[in-house]
Amino acid sequence: MKVAETHQMDDELLAYAVSHSTAEDGVLAELRRKTWQSVLTPQMLSDPIQGKFLQNWSRMVRPERVLELGTYTGYSTICLAHGLQDGGLIDTVEPNDELNSIQDEFWKKAGIYSAVQRHNAEASDILPTLRGRYDLIWIDADKPRTGEYMEQCLPLLRPGGWMLVDNVLWWGKVLPSRTDKDATSQHLESLCAEWANRSDVRTTLLPIRDGILTVEKVED
């Protein structure tokens, strides 16, 4: 396996993992096809294994309130809703309102439309207006601003709650052996190192797809 691929599953291994896991929900599979057919950057969509990860995490946490930064076509929103308590709410933030029609179509098919509060704006503008406490936060937004978003989200998270951060491996560019580092990889590398040494959280960096940093809030 090439150095650039050491943190992510190759096609054969990913196919094996998918085939030996519970099948992707029908609505999610349909949304995946719709995204690949109609959106210019469909590779931004969570793969089935990452989707299962979000579903399982939500079912374990049983959140009453969820915050999502980076809605895209709404796939991860549906996954995050799997463990949502009755009457629970998902605040999801996405500046691209051209994706609203796809989101609406599939949130209705998944039966979660009434549980979603969409914010068509930049996360940096919306976050100061939100009030906690959230039980689960998923960050998959503008990567160079990941550190800013994490700092803004942490006060909104209840103690014992979880913040999950996507793309922290930046396709392997964070690795010491890589010679093609960029500003984003350097930001994510220092960010994960810094948060690993904080006393108010516990973190684990999981090499799922492009890397997910799990952050458990210990105290305010």
Phi, psi and omega in degrees: 000137180291155179304321183294347184246006188292342183261356185230156181288135173286172187301318183292317180292320178297316179299321178296315181298317180295317183289341179253022175237161174306138185300147176301135179306147183302317180295320179293320178297320178293320178295323177299313179297317180299318180296314181292335180275334192233352183245142187291330182238065185292342179294349176287344181290143175300141174280170184302325181290318177295322177299316178298321178301313180294320177299312182296318181297319179296319179294327178288320183282327185053060187288150170264329178225133180233141175240130180234128174252111182105081185282321186054235181268006173095006181297307182294332177299316179296319179297315181294337181280352187298327180254008184298132178292157176303130182083002180288167186221140173247119169268120180236138189241123181209117182288338184273098182283355177290345179268357186301320184294322177293316179302310182301315182303314187272335173294324177292317179297326180277352179075025182242004188307316183287347182265000185249130173248108183268139178238106178274084181194170176290142181302322182296335178275326184278320187305318179295343182267349183274152178236132178289180012252140174263149178266333184212131180232131179242121182248113178217062187236205183305110190296319179297344181254015183303316180299319178298316180295319180298317179295323179288328183279329186303316178295340180276349184267136178286151172303133185091351178278172186236138171243126181246130187237123185270159172066028183282353175265347176044052177055036174086356183290347177283345185292141180302332183283346184280138180255001182250033179300150175229182184298324181291317179295322178294322178296313183292323178297311181292326180297310181295322178295318180295313183291334177294338183255008179279149181268347183267359179218164169236131184237151170220127178266115182258129180279055176265124183052249181260020176093127176236123175269119176263129184235115175262124179281123182269319184204164175282000000 
